[in-house]
Amino acid sequence: MTLRIAGPARRDIARLLIWSADMFGGDARQRYEKLLARALDGIAGDDPASSRDASEIGHDLRLYHLRNSRLSGDDRPPVARPRHFLIYRRDSADRVTLLRVLHDASDLPSRFNDPIA
């Protein structure tokens, strides 16, 4: 399966990794990056059972919370409380597009459409 990462999602990822390093240090940033990579692998494979419909945000969108990938890797210690949703769309049987990566406390419908969120 092909995973495409849209421009806004790339910016979201860059910002959250910089913030993670600034707030918690380089090791924490690396753990969060590994967590993101596992989650991206998960949505690019079979549609994870832990994802949910996000039609309140947009047509054919799905949400996947990073906490669902927290314990699936060998990170020690694991990221304690991941706080981000992956917002994605399955474009076809062999292509997924990651559209945004947003904090779980944000107003997702309004932030999803904000290009500088």
Contacts in CASP RR format, 6 or more apart in sequence:
PFRMAT RR
TARGET T0000
AUTHOR 0000-0000-0000
METHOD contacts of the structure
MODEL  1
MTLRIAGPARRDIARLLIWSADMFGGDARQRYEKLLARALDGIAGDDPAS
SRDASEIGHDLRLYHLRNSRLSGDDRPPVARPRHFLIYRRDSADRVTLLR
VLHDASDLPSRFNDPIA
1 44 0 8 1.000
1 45 0 8 1.000
1 94 0 8 1.000
1 95 0 8 1.000
1 96 0 8 1.000
2 44 0 8 1.000
2 94 0 8 1.000
2 95 0 8 1.000
2 96 0 8 1.000
3 40 0 8 1.000
3 43 0 8 1.000
3 44 0 8 1.000
3 95 0 8 1.000
3 96 0 8 1.000
3 97 0 8 1.000
3 98 0 8 1.000
4 91 0 8 1.000
4 95 0 8 1.000
4 96 0 8 1.000
4 97 0 8 1.000
4 98 0 8 1.000
5 13 0 8 1.000
5 40 0 8 1.000
5 97 0 8 1.000
5 98 0 8 1.000
6 97 0 8 1.000
6 98 0 8 1.000
6 99 0 8 1.000
6 100 0 8 1.000
8 99 0 8 1.000
8 100 0 8 1.000
8 115 0 8 1.000
8 117 0 8 1.000
9 87 0 8 1.000
9 98 0 8 1.000
9 99 0 8 1.000
9 100 0 8 1.000
9 101 0 8 1.000
12 100 0 8 1.000
12 101 0 8 1.000
12 102 0 8 1.000
12 117 0 8 1.000
13 36 0 8 1.000
13 101 0 8 1.000
16 32 0 8 1.000
16 84 0 8 1.000
16 101 0 8 1.000
17 29 0 8 1.000
17 32 0 8 1.000
17 33 0 8 1.000
20 26 0 8 1.000
20 28 0 8 1.000
20 29 0 8 1.000
20 32 0 8 1.000
21 28 0 8 1.000
21 29 0 8 1.000
28 79 0 8 1.000
31 75 0 8 1.000
31 77 0 8 1.000
31 78 0 8 1.000
31 79 0 8 1.000
32 79 0 8 1.000
32 82 0 8 1.000
34 73 0 8 1.000
34 75 0 8 1.000
35 66 0 8 1.000
35 69 0 8 1.000
35 70 0 8 1.000
35 75 0 8 1.000
35 78 0 8 1.000
35 79 0 8 1.000
35 82 0 8 1.000
36 66 0 8 1.000
36 101 0 8 1.000
38 69 0 8 1.000
38 72 0 8 1.000
38 73 0 8 1.000
39 64 0 8 1.000
39 66 0 8 1.000
39 68 0 8 1.000
39 69 0 8 1.000
39 86 0 8 1.000
40 86 0 8 1.000
40 98 0 8 1.000
42 48 0 8 1.000
42 64 0 8 1.000
42 69 0 8 1.000
43 51 0 8 1.000
43 62 0 8 1.000
43 64 0 8 1.000
43 86 0 8 1.000
43 88 0 8 1.000
43 96 0 8 1.000
43 98 0 8 1.000
44 96 0 8 1.000
45 96 0 8 1.000
47 62 0 8 1.000
47 90 0 8 1.000
48 64 0 8 1.000
48 68 0 8 1.000
50 64 0 8 1.000
50 65 0 8 1.000
50 68 0 8 1.000
51 62 0 8 1.000
51 63 0 8 1.000
51 64 0 8 1.000
51 68 0 8 1.000
52 62 0 8 1.000
52 63 0 8 1.000
52 64 0 8 1.000
53 61 0 8 1.000
53 62 0 8 1.000
53 63 0 8 1.000
54 61 0 8 1.000
54 62 0 8 1.000
54 63 0 8 1.000
54 87 0 8 1.000
54 108 0 8 1.000
55 61 0 8 1.000
56 108 0 8 1.000
56 109 0 8 1.000
57 63 0 8 1.000
57 87 0 8 1.000
57 108 0 8 1.000
57 109 0 8 1.000
57 112 0 8 1.000
58 109 0 8 1.000
58 112 0 8 1.000
60 89 0 8 1.000
60 90 0 8 1.000
61 87 0 8 1.000
61 88 0 8 1.000
61 89 0 8 1.000
61 99 0 8 1.000
62 87 0 8 1.000
62 88 0 8 1.000
62 89 0 8 1.000
62 90 0 8 1.000
63 85 0 8 1.000
63 86 0 8 1.000
63 87 0 8 1.000
63 108 0 8 1.000
64 85 0 8 1.000
64 86 0 8 1.000
64 88 0 8 1.000
65 82 0 8 1.000
65 84 0 8 1.000
65 85 0 8 1.000
65 86 0 8 1.000
65 104 0 8 1.000
66 79 0 8 1.000
66 82 0 8 1.000
66 83 0 8 1.000
66 84 0 8 1.000
66 85 0 8 1.000
66 86 0 8 1.000
67 81 0 8 1.000
67 82 0 8 1.000
69 82 0 8 1.000
70 78 0 8 1.000
70 79 0 8 1.000
70 82 0 8 1.000
71 78 0 8 1.000
83 103 0 8 1.000
83 104 0 8 1.000
83 105 0 8 1.000
84 101 0 8 1.000
84 102 0 8 1.000
84 103 0 8 1.000
84 104 0 8 1.000
85 101 0 8 1.000
85 102 0 8 1.000
85 103 0 8 1.000
85 104 0 8 1.000
85 108 0 8 1.000
86 98 0 8 1.000
86 100 0 8 1.000
86 101 0 8 1.000
87 98 0 8 1.000
87 99 0 8 1.000
87 100 0 8 1.000
87 101 0 8 1.000
87 102 0 8 1.000
87 108 0 8 1.000
87 112 0 8 1.000
88 96 0 8 1.000
88 97 0 8 1.000
88 98 0 8 1.000
88 99 0 8 1.000
89 96 0 8 1.000
89 97 0 8 1.000
89 99 0 8 1.000
90 96 0 8 1.000
91 97 0 8 1.000
99 112 0 8 1.000
100 111 0 8 1.000
100 112 0 8 1.000
100 117 0 8 1.000
102 108 0 8 1.000
102 111 0 8 1.000
102 112 0 8 1.000
102 117 0 8 1.000
106 117 0 8 1.000
111 117 0 8 1.000
END
